[in-house]
Amino acid sequence: MKLKKNTLFFLSLLFACQFLCAQNYDSIYNKLSENVLRFESTIVVKKVDSILNRDKIPEIVKNDLKSLRVEALAQLSFFTPALKLANEILSNKNNVSEEAEVRICIQKALIFEIFEKSKETIAELNRLEGIYKTRAKDRYYGQYLFRKSSYYRILKPVEKSDSLALFYAVKAADFGDKNKYYDVGAIAKMLQSFFIDKKDYETRAHILQTALNDFKRLENKLSVSLVYTTLSNIYQKNKQLDVAKKFLDSALTEANKTDDLFLKSYAYKQRSSFLESINKTDSAFYYFKEFYKAEEAINLEKQNIEILEINFEKQIEKEKQAVLISNINLNQTKKTNRFLIIFITGIIFLLVIIFLLYKRINKKRKWINLQNDLLQKNIEQKELLLKELNHRVKNNLSLIISLIKFQSQEINEEFYKEKFKHLENRINTIAIAHEQFIYSDTKTAGEFYNLEEYLQKIAGLVNVSSRNVKYIQNIEAIQINIDTALPIGILINELISNSIEHAVTKDPLKINLQIEKKSNLIYITYTDSGTIFNKDSKEETLGLFIIESMVAQLNGKIEQQKSTFKIVLEHKN
């Protein structure tokens, strides 16, 4: 009787411990969910990693915490690690709660939208729609609605997509307001503002003010500051500079209340741009330097997150290896037992040999692992140094461009202003190539890149030209390396600059660029609608020299017939 009482007491104590542990993890999960709502992403990543490395917890609880990590990584723009972790969690749906699945699907839809993968995005949204046929509509349902609105607005997969985007934005805003999901309501209202006439400043400002109030209720300082900045831009475009400055001051105040480097960087940059637009160059340069300092700190923080990500992946790999080794040892034990029963004497002899071999192999394995660890650390150190170097090059190029802009503002003569503009475009061409082909976390050394994507950014100077220009490019899907891309980018920049500055036509200036690849040659046909050209002999000589130099660099040939250039270049591998 006494034994039964002791057993019951022990079982009750065990149940109580499990219940308290479950309650403790629920509390931690809810707290981390609030951190995610406030975009305190770094805190979430570090806390989840700490729990997973320290505690032995059930697999389903572990995946709930990992789902929060996926969302935090997405907020930090670490899209590839977030997607990798999301797929790993969903690979075994038996240990994934429905809430974790919903959260992950929403983040995957966001990431696929950013990567412009229309089919994958709608697949995740359809999966969410299926889940919510039986699941009660909660905060994540509101997020599903505004993700669907964003999908139709950005990717435009069907006719009347703007109408569908607005429909889901309104539906999400109503759902958020009704259920007091302020994050849902705020983001949905910001989406609605995109569909209002750009000249209707009052209506856009009113909608953004309601979104601002929702973000304030959440104490989401990041979003509050971003909305203040958006309102400042609206009033600046409406020539209400005093109101614009007040909103920009509020954005900077909110940023300085936090330790969020991303938010401070954004606020400093906007402040610098605003002051530059009203010709307060000294103050603008001060805030640009503050922006540069914040960017440096952000880069260091990103490196720390990347190191955490590497350690996290190593931990997962160790767990997999532990399970694998455990299974191997179990099978070996079974075989050994069978041999012991049949040939006890022979097995002892074999075990001695196996033991000696195992020691020898294990010693070699340890030596190999030690060498691999040293090599890996060396590689990681070099990668960090390379990233730091690339980051500094990027920032220095941006600084050079900004200094050129500041210098050009001090010059009154249009002739020299135009020269500075040409210089800025040429440096921008190099900066774009560096950012797209070298300074990228998702690219690897020696990889090939899409030419069309690069030239579309180069052609961006059309949008800032005072002329009415219609630019059309038809570029075949050509994969190139930077040794080919950079000369082509400089070449096209010079041709477009030449057309905008010198081509004379009664109609809007039309520029047409066609590029195709045959065998190992790249054929470029560039033409504009100009019939007469205002020629500047010095500028023409410099521009022509640059064009011919780039063609020669790629072992090419160039032929001009009036306003048409036909160029043949060698495709370097």
Summary of the structure (lengths in Angstrom):
residues: 573
radius of gyration: 30.3
end to end distance: 84.6
largest distance: 110.5
contacts: 1702
relative contact order: 0.04
helix: 75%
strand: 8%
